[in-house]
Amino acid sequence: MHLNNMKMEQELNINDIKKLYPDEWVLIGNPIMDESKIEVLSGVPLYHSKDKKEVCYIGRDKTSAFDKITLIFTGTFKPIRKITGIFNRIKS
């Protein structure tokens, strides 16, 4: 899935990016960051997909015109599976 119907050079704010590409990895060109330099506020979406590797490999060709790029995930990460069950079975 790539940006077919959208002008490739259009800067969008992060809320619009999240609405357009829910639960996807999005490669962002010339990102505008918050003061902490952690959160992306806006940028130019270059490529998106649910597959992170696809975005990294195919999107790489779309980055040459940009000074900075970043990769974001527009969804929420699922909690990491706990491994406490293994400790319950170990007995001295």
N, C-alpha and C positions, 0 to 999 in steps of 0.2 A: 504494500500500500504506500503510495507516495502522493505528493501534492500535485494532483492533476489539474484541478480547476482553480487553483489559487496562484496569484502572482507570486513568484518565488522571492521577490525582493521586499515583500511587505512585512514591516515590523508589527508585531502583535503584543499585547500585554499578556501576562502569564495566565490570567483568568480566561481569556479568549482561547489561548493555546490549550488549556485544560478542557474547555468545553468542546473544542474541535476534535481533540485526540484523547478521549478518556482512556485511562489505563493503558497508555502506550509510552514507548520510549521516543523522545523527540530530540533531534539534533538541532541546536539553536546557533545561528550565526550572529556575531556581534551582540552577545547578551549584555543587558544592562542589569547590574547586580545591586543588591541593597548595601547599606553601609558596612555590614559585617562581611560582605563578599561571599556569603553562603547561599542566599536565596536569589533566584532569577526573577526580575521584575518584568522584563520584556525582551524581545529579540526577534530574529527572523527565522521561522521554522524552515529547515532545509529538507528534512526527511523524517518520516515517522513510521513506526511499526510496533507490533506487540513483541517482536523478536529483537532483542538488544543487539545480537550479533549482526543481523541484517542491517540495522541502522548504522552500526560502526563500519561495516564493509562497503555497503552501497552508498551510504551518505558521505563517505570520505571524498568521493569525486566531486561533491557539491560544495566543498569548503574553501576552494582556492581564492575566491573573491572576498573572503572575510579575514579580518585581523585576529579575531578570537572566536572560538567555538566552545560549546559545552553540550553535554548530554543530560537530559532530565527524564524522570519518570513521572507521568502525570497522575498516577494512581497512588494507592497506599500500599506499603509493603506488608505482606502477611507476616505474622509473628513467627520467629524461628522456632522450630519444633524442639521441645525440651527433651533432654536425654536423662531425666531423673529416673526413669524406669530401670535403667541398667544398674544403677546404684542400689536399688531396692533388692535386686537379685544377688548381689555380691555379699556373701556372709563369710566371716572369718572363722 
